[in-house]
Amino acid sequence: MVISDLSEQSGLPPSSIYYHFGNKLGVLVALLERTFEDLHASFPSPSAFDGSPPLERFELWFTAACTALDQRPEYLRLLIAVSIGSHADADTVRGTVRRIRAYGYTSWVEALTPVFAPVDSPEDTELVERLAVLGRAMTDGLSVATSFDGTTYVSHVPAFVALVRGFAEDRQRARRR
């Protein structure tokens, strides 16, 4: 899409678009920012489920997060397209993508900490951080899978929750020994 297309569709003169956004990249970054704000306004914080036991809390959060992503499937697709597209190296794009991904990472850490690091040990904290990177990467991959396979994010919840649950149970058994 070019500025003339945006001008035609929006009814704004190209000069106004250039004035407010600078160029196509500015429009793209603004679109990504707006999509991020809209999605995350409805995106649950893991702390919203604090009254539940840790594994149930994780499952409730992950289900709610996937439901939000199912309602806005274009969000992660846009994020991935922008982050690997021709403008991926632009400072504005890189900064926006890093901020959005940092938010995802922080959410994963917050969701996984009660399960794997209820007491603040360095070993458990490191595990949560590694699992948060994996969770964020898995979410990125789900955006591709949902596009190719025609599935939903929510349809992947049971398998990932079973994986987290099994790993948590294995760790608990190992600690009891």
N, CA, C and O of each residue as an XYZ file, in Angstrom:
708
protein
N       0.848     -1.165      0.000
C       0.000      0.000      0.000
C       0.898      1.232      0.000
O       1.923      1.274      0.680
N       0.503      2.203     -0.754
C       1.264      3.450     -0.833
C       0.438      4.587     -0.240
O      -0.755      4.441      0.023
N       1.095      5.707     -0.039
C       0.419      6.852      0.576
C      -0.795      7.283     -0.238
O      -1.806      7.683      0.338
N      -0.717      7.210     -1.561
C      -1.871      7.607     -2.379
C      -3.073      6.697     -2.107
O      -4.213      7.163     -2.102
N      -2.823      5.408     -1.881
C      -3.919      4.489     -1.529
C      -4.523      4.865     -0.179
O      -5.743      4.878     -0.016
N      -3.659      5.169      0.784
C      -4.151      5.585      2.102
C      -4.953      6.870      1.995
O      -5.987      7.025      2.644
N      -4.472      7.781      1.181
C      -5.165      9.054      0.978
C      -6.549      8.812      0.392
O      -7.536      9.393      0.844
N      -6.611      7.961     -0.605
C      -7.886      7.662     -1.253
C      -8.861      6.999     -0.280
O     -10.035      7.365     -0.220
N      -8.365      6.020      0.481
C      -9.240      5.288      1.403
C      -9.658      6.127      2.606
O     -10.772      5.979      3.109
N      -8.785      6.992      3.062
C      -9.099      7.778      4.261
C      -9.771      9.104      3.948
O     -10.432      9.691      4.805
N      -9.600      9.572      2.721
C     -10.150     10.874      2.366
C      -9.249     12.028      2.789
O      -9.607     13.193      2.614
N      -8.104     11.717      3.333
C      -7.147     12.749      3.745
C      -6.181     13.037      2.599
O      -5.837     12.134      1.836
N      -5.749     14.267      2.476
C      -4.757     14.548      1.442
C      -3.409     13.918      1.819
O      -3.094     13.797      3.003
N      -2.623     13.522      0.831
C      -1.309     12.932      1.123
C      -0.451     13.821      2.024
O       0.301     13.316      2.858
N      -0.559     15.111      1.864
C       0.246     16.020      2.695
C      -0.078     15.856      4.180
O       0.814     15.967      5.021
N      -1.325     15.596      4.504
C      -1.705     15.383      5.906
C      -1.112     14.086      6.439
O      -0.649     14.028      7.578
N      -1.129     13.051      5.612
C      -0.562     11.771      6.025
C       0.935     11.921      6.251
O       1.468     11.444      7.253
N       1.615     12.587      5.314
C       3.056     12.814      5.482
C       3.339     13.682      6.699
O       4.313     13.450      7.416
N       2.493     14.681      6.935
C       2.695     15.572      8.076
C       2.614     14.801      9.396
O       3.447     14.989     10.283
N       1.604     13.931      9.522
C       1.383     13.213     10.780
C       2.290     11.992     10.954
O       2.672     11.655     12.074
N       2.631     11.337      9.853
C       3.367     10.071      9.968
C       4.765     10.098      9.357
O       5.571      9.207      9.626
N       5.059     11.090      8.550
C       6.383     11.214      7.956
C       6.539     10.444      6.663
O       7.006     10.996      5.666
N       6.155      9.172      6.664
C       6.285      8.317      5.485
C       5.489      7.039      5.717
O       4.788      6.907      6.720
N       5.605      6.086      4.767
C       4.881      4.812      4.914
C       5.312      4.070      6.170
O       4.494      3.447      6.847
N       6.579      4.140      6.468
C       7.078      3.472      7.663
C       6.411      4.039      8.914
O       6.059      3.290      9.824
N       6.239      5.344      8.961
C       5.562      5.969     10.086
C       4.127      5.496     10.224
O       3.637      5.293     11.335
N       3.455      5.320      9.095
C       2.084      4.799      9.108
C       2.086      3.375      9.639
O       1.245      3.007     10.459
N       3.032      2.581      9.169
C       3.137      1.188      9.595
C       3.392      1.074     11.096
O       2.759      0.267     11.776
N       4.302      1.868     11.603
C       4.611      1.848     13.036
C       3.392      2.312     13.837
O       3.078      1.734     14.877
N       2.714      3.341     13.362
C       1.510      3.829     14.055
C       0.423      2.750     14.060
O      -0.282      2.581     15.055
N       0.293      2.029     12.959
C      -0.686      0.937     12.888
C      -0.334     -0.166     13.875
O      -1.208     -0.690     14.566
N       0.932     -0.513     13.942
C       1.382     -1.537     14.884
C       1.140     -1.087     16.321
O       0.652     -1.862     17.143
N       1.476      0.152     16.620
C       1.254      0.699     17.970
C      -0.232      0.667     18.331
O      -0.601      0.247     19.427
N      -1.073      1.108     17.412
C      -2.517      1.164     17.670
C      -3.088     -0.238     17.862
O      -3.905     -0.466     18.754
N      -2.660     -1.161     17.033
C      -3.126     -2.541     17.162
C      -2.690     -3.114     18.504
O      -3.466     -3.791     19.179
N      -1.442     -2.841     18.890
C      -0.913     -3.284     20.189
C      -1.757     -2.707     21.330
O      -2.150     -3.440     22.237
N      -2.034     -1.418     21.292
C      -2.830     -0.788     22.351
C      -4.228     -1.369     22.421
O      -4.730     -1.650     23.509
N      -4.866     -1.554     21.264
C      -6.224     -2.107     21.235
C      -6.264     -3.529     21.785
O      -7.131     -3.866     22.592
N      -5.322     -4.360     21.343
C      -5.308     -5.740     21.809
C      -5.017     -5.798     23.300
O      -5.703     -6.499     24.044
N      -4.013     -5.071     23.731
C      -3.601     -5.183     25.123
C      -4.551     -4.495     26.096
O      -4.452     -4.697     27.306
N      -5.457     -3.694     25.582
C      -6.515     -3.171     26.441
C      -7.441     -4.306     26.881
O      -8.028     -4.259     27.962
N      -7.561     -5.325     26.028
C      -8.412     -6.470     26.375
C      -7.586     -7.680     26.793
O      -8.145     -8.715     27.156
N      -6.277     -7.562     26.746
C      -5.383     -8.671     27.055
C      -5.286     -8.817     28.567
O      -5.042     -7.832     29.264
N      -5.469    -10.019     29.084
C      -5.464    -10.186     30.538
C      -4.056    -10.154     31.123
O      -3.093    -10.620     30.513
N      -3.970     -9.604     32.295
C      -2.733     -9.698     33.062
C      -2.799    -10.997     33.853
O      -3.865    -11.360     34.350
N      -1.682    -11.702     33.978
C      -1.715    -12.923     34.791
C      -2.218    -12.670     36.215
O      -2.826    -13.551     36.824
N      -1.968    -11.483     36.739
C      -2.407    -11.178     38.103
C      -3.932    -11.114     38.225
O      -4.467    -11.145     39.333
N      -4.628    -11.025     37.098
C      -6.091    -11.025     37.135
C      -6.637    -12.353     37.663
O      -7.806    -12.442     38.038
N      -5.788    -13.384     37.691
C      -6.208    -14.711     38.115
C      -5.510    -15.136     39.410
O      -5.371    -16.329     39.681
N      -5.076    -14.164     40.203
C      -4.310    -14.442     41.420
C      -5.037    -15.313     42.436
O      -4.386    -15.976     43.244
N      -6.346    -15.332     42.419
C      -7.083    -16.121     43.400
C      -7.067    -17.620     43.143
O      -7.543    -18.399     43.969
N      -6.530    -18.021     42.017
C      -6.529    -19.436     41.635
C      -5.191    -20.088     41.970
O      -4.177    -19.397     42.076
N      -5.176    -21.415     42.137
C      -3.904    -22.128     42.332
C      -2.984    -21.884     41.131
O      -3.473    -21.625     40.032
N      -1.662    -21.962     41.320
C      -0.710    -21.575     40.272
C      -0.941    -22.188     38.888
O      -0.943    -21.460     37.895
N      -1.133    -23.492     38.797
C      -1.322    -24.097     37.478
C      -2.650    -23.688     36.849
O      -2.735    -23.464     35.641
N      -3.678    -23.595     37.677
C      -4.976    -23.146     37.172
C      -4.886    -21.685     36.737
O      -5.447    -21.300     35.711
N      -4.189    -20.891     37.511
C      -3.970    -19.468     37.185
C      -3.293    -19.356     35.824
O      -3.702    -18.554     34.984
N      -2.247    -20.169     35.608
C      -1.557    -20.157     34.326
C      -2.514    -20.517     33.194
O      -2.559    -19.836     32.169
N      -3.282    -21.594     33.386
C      -4.207    -22.038     32.339
C      -5.271    -20.978     32.044
O      -5.591    -20.729     30.882
N      -5.814    -20.360     33.079
C      -6.812    -19.313     32.871
C      -6.222    -18.138     32.096
O      -6.843    -17.610     31.174
N      -5.001    -17.737     32.490
C      -4.352    -16.621     31.794
C      -4.072    -16.978     30.335
O      -4.393    -16.202     29.434
N      -3.481    -18.137     30.100
C      -3.119    -18.522     28.740
C      -4.360    -18.661     27.865
O      -4.342    -18.263     26.700
N      -5.431    -19.218     28.408
C      -6.682    -19.337     27.657
C      -7.239    -17.956     27.316
O      -7.654    -17.710     26.184
N      -7.247    -17.063     28.297
C      -7.756    -15.707     28.053
C      -6.876    -14.964     27.044
O      -7.389    -14.241     26.190
N      -5.562    -15.139     27.138
C      -4.647    -14.489     26.191
C      -4.880    -15.012     24.780
O      -4.929    -14.234     23.827
N      -5.021    -16.320     24.645
C      -5.262    -16.905     23.323
C      -6.619    -16.488     22.770
O      -6.767    -16.283     21.566
N      -7.598    -16.365     23.640
C      -8.913    -15.885     23.210
C      -8.798    -14.466     22.661
O      -9.379    -14.149     21.623
N      -8.048    -13.616     23.357
C      -7.838    -12.240     22.876
C      -7.132    -12.244     21.521
O      -7.476    -11.458     20.638
N      -6.152    -13.122     21.356
C      -5.448    -13.207     20.070
C      -6.366    -13.730     18.971
O      -6.263    -13.294     17.825
N      -7.264    -14.661     19.304
C      -8.223    -15.161     18.315
C      -9.162    -14.050     17.856
O      -9.610    -14.045     16.709
N      -9.455    -13.122     18.740
C     -10.331    -12.011     18.383
C      -9.622    -10.967     17.520
O     -10.273    -10.171     16.844
N      -8.289    -10.971     17.545
C      -7.492    -10.031     16.743
C      -6.354    -10.778     16.053
O      -5.189    -10.502     16.339
N      -6.655    -11.715     15.152
C      -5.601    -12.551     14.555
C      -4.573    -11.754     13.758
O      -3.443    -12.206     13.575
N      -4.954    -10.592     13.292
C      -4.028     -9.796     12.503
C      -2.889     -9.220     13.341
O      -1.854     -8.829     12.802
N      -3.076     -9.170     14.632
C      -2.093     -8.528     15.497
C      -0.709     -9.175     15.396
O       0.256     -8.504     15.031
N      -0.600    -10.462     15.714
C       0.716    -11.108     15.663
C       1.215    -11.250     14.232
O       2.421    -11.210     13.988
N       0.301    -11.413     13.290
C       0.731    -11.479     11.884
C       1.383    -10.149     11.488
O       2.432    -10.135     10.843
N       0.771     -9.059     11.867
C       1.332     -7.738     11.576
C       2.667     -7.564     12.283
O       3.625     -7.069     11.690
N       2.734     -7.965     13.536
C       3.987     -7.845     14.290
C       5.103     -8.619     13.599
O       6.210     -8.103     13.446
N       4.828     -9.841     13.185
C       5.852    -10.649     12.517
C       6.205    -10.053     11.163
O       7.383     -9.967     10.816
N       5.211     -9.644     10.399
C       5.481     -9.062      9.080
C       6.354     -7.816      9.202
O       7.292     -7.625      8.429
N       6.035     -6.979     10.174
C       6.815     -5.756     10.363
C       8.217     -6.084     10.850
O       9.188     -5.466     10.412
N       8.327     -7.045     11.747
C       9.635     -7.326     12.350
C      10.591     -8.042     11.398
O      11.800     -8.040     11.629
N      10.075     -8.650     10.337
C      10.969     -9.301      9.371
C      10.910     -8.658      7.993
O      11.615     -9.083      7.077
N      10.081     -7.645      7.841
C       9.912     -6.996      6.540
C      11.087     -6.107      6.167
O      12.113     -6.074      6.846
N      10.907     -5.403      5.087
C      11.994     -4.585      4.537
C      12.408     -3.438      5.456
O      13.505     -2.897      5.312
N      11.553     -3.066      6.386
C      11.873     -1.962      7.300
C      12.280     -2.449      8.686
O      12.332     -1.658      9.628
N      12.565     -3.724      8.820
C      12.849     -4.317     10.136
C      14.029     -3.669     10.845
O      14.079     -3.661     12.075
N      14.963     -3.134     10.103
C      16.153     -2.536     10.715
C      15.981     -1.068     11.082
O      16.867     -0.480     11.701
N      14.867     -0.476     10.713
C      14.628      0.929     11.063
C      14.481      1.046     12.575
O      13.836      0.207     13.205
N      15.067      2.064     13.148
C      15.044      2.238     14.605
C      13.632      2.287     15.166
O      13.366      1.708     16.219
N      12.724      2.966     14.480
C      11.355      3.052     14.995
C      10.676      1.696     15.010
O       9.957      1.364     15.953
N      10.902      0.915     13.970
C      10.315     -0.430     13.908
C      10.946     -1.311     14.974
O      10.242     -1.971     15.738
N      12.252     -1.323     15.025
C      12.961     -2.167     15.988
C      12.533     -1.819     17.421
O      12.281     -2.715     18.227
N      12.453     -0.545     17.733
C      12.052     -0.131     19.080
C      10.633     -0.557     19.417
O      10.374     -1.035     20.522
N       9.720     -0.389     18.484
C       8.325     -0.788     18.711
C       8.214     -2.292     18.886
O       7.544     -2.767     19.804
N       8.867     -3.043     18.011
C       8.811     -4.505     18.100
C       9.435     -4.981     19.411
O       8.900     -5.880     20.059
N      10.549     -4.392     19.804
C      11.182     -4.795     21.075
C      10.289     -4.500     22.264
O      10.207     -5.307     23.190
N       9.627     -3.372     22.254
C       8.729     -3.023     23.365
C       7.562     -3.998     23.458
O       7.192     -4.429     24.550
N       6.989     -4.344     22.318
C       5.868     -5.281     22.295
C       6.316     -6.665     22.753
O       5.625     -7.320     23.533
N       7.462     -7.102     22.271
C       7.966     -8.419     22.672
C       8.372     -8.433     24.144
O       8.224     -9.455     24.814
N       8.875     -7.322     24.650
C       9.208     -7.243     26.079
C       7.942     -7.374     26.922
O       7.960     -8.009     27.976
N       6.858     -6.784     26.465
C       5.579     -6.915     27.162
C       5.163     -8.384     27.212
O       4.739     -8.877     28.257
N       5.285     -9.083     26.081
C       4.937    -10.506     26.035
C       5.803    -11.322     26.981
O       5.302    -12.179     27.710
N       7.090    -11.058     26.965
C       8.025    -11.761     27.851
C       7.655    -11.538     29.313
O       7.614    -12.482     30.101
N       7.389    -10.298     29.666
C       7.025     -9.973     31.050
C       5.738    -10.686     31.462
O       5.627    -11.158     32.594
N       4.782    -10.767     30.565
C       3.531    -11.483     30.862
C       3.804    -12.957     31.106
O       3.249    -13.549     32.032
N       4.655    -13.552     30.282
C       5.001    -14.963     30.476
C       5.706    -15.166     31.811
O       5.405    -16.120     32.529
N       6.633    -14.288     32.150
C       7.326    -14.406     33.446
C       6.318    -14.327     34.581
O       6.363    -15.128     35.515
N       5.417    -13.368     34.503
C       4.418    -13.202     35.559
C       3.502    -14.421     35.654
O       3.099    -14.801     36.754
N       3.170    -15.033     34.527
C       2.288    -16.204     34.524
C       2.987    -17.460     35.034
O       2.368    -18.291     35.698
N       4.265    -17.599     34.727
C       4.997    -18.819     35.075
C       5.630    -18.789     36.472
O       5.891    -19.844     37.049
N       5.874    -17.616     37.011
C       6.569    -17.524     38.304
C       5.856    -18.271     39.424
O       6.520    -19.004     40.158
N       4.536    -18.129     39.600
C       3.891    -18.877     40.688
C       3.982    -20.393     40.524
O       3.928    -21.128     41.510
N       4.119    -20.859     39.295
C       4.195    -22.296     39.036
C       5.601    -22.821     39.327
O       5.760    -23.855     39.974
N       6.611    -22.109     38.850
C       7.972    -22.634     38.894
C       8.919    -21.922     39.855
O       9.989    -22.447     40.161
N       8.549    -20.753     40.330
C       9.464    -20.019     41.217
C       8.706    -19.297     42.318
O       8.868    -18.089     42.489
N       7.870    -20.031     43.077
C       7.101    -19.361     44.129
C       8.001    -18.758     45.206
O       7.641    -17.762     45.833
N       9.161    -19.358     45.418
C      10.169    -18.744     46.291
C      11.286    -18.285     45.364
O      11.632    -18.979     44.408
N      11.825    -17.159     45.639
C      12.726    -16.487     44.701
C      14.137    -17.065     44.718
O      15.069    -16.412     45.188
N      14.300    -18.284     44.210
C      15.640    -18.854     44.119
C      16.217    -18.534     42.740
O      15.476    -18.516     41.757
N      17.514    -18.284     42.652
C      18.121    -17.964     41.354
C      17.892    -19.055     40.303
O      17.663    -18.750     39.133
N      17.953    -20.311     40.715
C      17.755    -21.412     39.773
C      16.333    -21.396     39.205
O      16.138    -21.555     38.000
N      15.344    -21.201     40.080
C      13.957    -21.172     39.630
C      13.675    -19.934     38.774
O      12.954    -20.017     37.780
N      14.236    -18.803     39.153
C      14.059    -17.573     38.382
C      14.640    -17.740     36.982
O      14.041    -17.302     35.999
N      15.805    -18.373     36.894
C      16.420    -18.617     35.583
C      15.539    -19.534     34.736
O      15.384    -19.313     33.535
N      14.967    -20.556     35.356
C      14.071    -21.455     34.637
C      12.863    -20.689     34.096
O      12.493    -20.851     32.933
N      12.257    -19.865     34.931
C      11.096    -19.086     34.494
C      11.478    -18.185     33.321
O      10.713    -18.056     32.365
N      12.641    -17.568     33.386
C      13.075    -16.688     32.299
C      13.261    -17.469     30.998
O      12.881    -16.990     29.930
N      13.838    -18.655     31.078
C      14.007    -19.479     29.868
C      12.650    -19.937     29.339
O      12.425    -19.930     28.129
N      11.747    -20.334     30.234
C      10.409    -20.746     29.794
C       9.627    -19.577     29.200
O       8.831    -19.767     28.281
N       9.849    -18.375     29.718
C       9.173    -17.194     29.175
C       9.634    -16.916     27.746
O       8.822    -16.555     26.894
N      10.917    -17.080     27.480
C      11.425    -16.928     26.112
C      10.781    -17.974     25.205
O      10.367    -17.667     24.087
N      10.703    -19.203     25.692
C      10.072    -20.279     24.932
C       8.585    -19.988     24.696
O       8.084    -20.180     23.587
N       7.889    -19.531     25.724
C       6.470    -19.214     25.589
C       6.225    -18.109     24.574
O       5.301    -18.189     23.764
N       7.054    -17.086     24.626
C       6.913    -15.977     23.667
C       7.192    -16.478     22.245
O       6.481    -16.114     21.308
N       8.218    -17.306     22.087
C       8.530    -17.863     20.767
C       7.397    -18.768     20.280
O       7.062    -18.764     19.095
N       6.814    -19.537     21.188
C       5.708    -20.404     20.827
C       4.519    -19.564     20.356
O       3.843    -19.927     19.393
N       4.270    -18.465     21.022
C       3.173    -17.590     20.621
C       3.440    -17.008     19.233
O       2.533    -16.923     18.404
N       4.687    -16.608     18.987
C       5.045    -16.128     17.646
C       4.757    -17.212     16.607
O       4.167    -16.945     15.560
N       5.179    -18.425     16.913
C       4.961    -19.537     15.990
C       3.496    -19.861     15.777
O       3.096    -20.269     14.686
N       2.694    -19.679     16.816
C       1.261    -19.939     16.668
C       0.624    -18.987     15.667
O      -0.347    -19.350     15.002
N       1.156    -17.776     15.550
C       0.576    -16.850     14.572
C       0.777    -17.370     13.162
O      -0.084    -17.184     12.302
N       1.895    -18.013     12.918
C       2.137    -18.620     11.608
C       1.264    -19.868     11.455
O       0.628    -20.061     10.419
N       1.237    -20.710     12.484
C       0.453    -21.945     12.422
C      -1.031    -21.659     12.218
O      -1.684    -22.330     11.418
N      -1.564    -20.681     12.925
C      -2.988    -20.387     12.772
C      -3.294    -19.880     11.364
O      -4.369    -20.143     10.824
N      -2.346    -19.155     10.773
C      -2.543    -18.679      9.397
C      -2.516    -19.838      8.407
O      -3.385    -19.937      7.540
N      -1.527    -20.710      8.533
C      -1.374    -21.813      7.585
C      -2.392    -22.920      7.782
O      -2.920    -23.467      6.814
N      -2.668    -23.250      9.041
C      -3.511    -24.403      9.339
C      -4.988    -24.070      9.508
O      -5.827    -24.970      9.549
N      -5.306    -22.804      9.605
C      -6.696    -22.413      9.812
C      -7.201    -22.767     11.202
O      -8.400    -22.965     11.399
N      -6.288    -22.848     12.169
C      -6.673    -23.168     13.540
C      -6.802    -21.889     14.350
O      -6.578    -20.789     13.845
N      -7.163    -22.051     15.598
C      -7.248    -20.913     16.507
C      -6.126    -21.013     17.534
O      -5.538    -22.077     17.730
N      -5.847    -19.914     18.171
C      -4.862    -19.929     19.255
C      -5.367    -20.814     20.390
O      -4.612    -21.607     20.953
N      -6.652    -20.672     20.722
C      -7.236    -21.411     21.843
C      -7.134    -22.917     21.631
O      -7.034    -23.669     22.600
N      -7.159    -23.365     20.386
C      -7.080    -24.810     20.146
C      -5.727    -25.388     20.571
O      -5.599    -26.603     20.721
N      -4.732    -24.545     20.763
C      -3.407    -25.004     21.175
C      -3.207    -24.953     22.690
O      -2.185    -25.419     23.194
N      -4.157    -24.403     23.403
C      -4.021    -24.261     24.857
C      -3.841    -25.609     25.555
O      -2.903    -25.745     26.340
N      -4.690    -26.611     25.314
C      -4.560    -27.862     26.078
C      -3.181    -28.504     25.991
O      -2.653    -28.977     26.998
N      -2.602    -28.525     24.815
C      -1.287    -29.165     24.669
C      -0.211    -28.397     25.446
O       0.621    -29.006     26.119
N      -0.224    -27.086     25.356
C       0.812    -26.321     26.058
C       0.592    -26.364     27.566
O       1.553    -26.455     28.330
N      -0.652    -26.301     27.993
C      -0.942    -26.385     29.426
C      -0.523    -27.760     29.957
O       0.031    -27.855     31.052
N      -0.784    -28.825     29.189
C      -0.369    -30.171     29.607
C       1.153    -30.245     29.731
O       1.670    -30.876     30.652
N       1.855    -29.616     28.826
C       3.308    -29.587     28.883
C       3.797    -28.866     30.144
O       4.677    -29.365     30.846
N       3.232    -27.706     30.424
C       3.617    -26.936     31.620
C       3.242    -27.717     32.876
O       4.032    -27.807     33.815
N       2.048    -28.275     32.891
C       1.583    -29.046     34.051
C       2.505    -30.247     34.304
O       2.907    -30.493     35.441
N       2.835    -30.985     33.254
C       3.716    -32.149     33.395
C       5.102    -31.746     33.882
O       5.677    -32.415     34.741
N       5.627    -30.688     33.355
C       6.942    -30.224     33.765
C       6.917    -29.769     35.226
O       7.847    -30.052     35.981
N       5.863    -29.071     35.619
C       5.733    -28.615     37.009
C       5.623    -29.812     37.958
O       6.238    -29.812     39.024
N       4.854    -30.817     37.584
C       4.721    -32.012     38.422
C       6.046    -32.759     38.536
O       6.395    -33.239     39.614
N       6.779    -32.858     37.440
C       8.105    -33.498     37.476
C       9.045    -32.748     38.413
O       9.787    -33.369     39.175
N       9.019    -31.447     38.365
C       9.889    -30.642     39.245
C       9.495    -30.825     40.705
O      10.364    -30.909     41.573
N       8.195    -30.888     40.985
C       7.743    -31.093     42.361
C       8.178    -32.445     42.881
O       8.636    -32.560     44.017
N       8.036    -33.486     42.044
C       8.500    -34.832     42.448
C       9.997    -34.833     42.715
O      10.445    -35.418     43.701
N      10.766    -34.199     41.870
C      12.217    -34.155     42.030
C      12.595    -33.409     43.305
O      13.574    -33.773     43.957
N      11.862    -32.398     43.665
C      12.174    -31.642     44.896
C      11.877    -32.449     46.149
O      12.533    -32.280     47.177
N      10.885    -33.326     46.060
C      10.525    -34.143     47.224
C      11.560    -35.221     47.503
O      11.617    -35.732     48.621
N      12.360    -35.575     46.545
C      13.348    -36.648     46.699
C      14.506    -36.211     47.533
O      15.431    -36.991     47.762
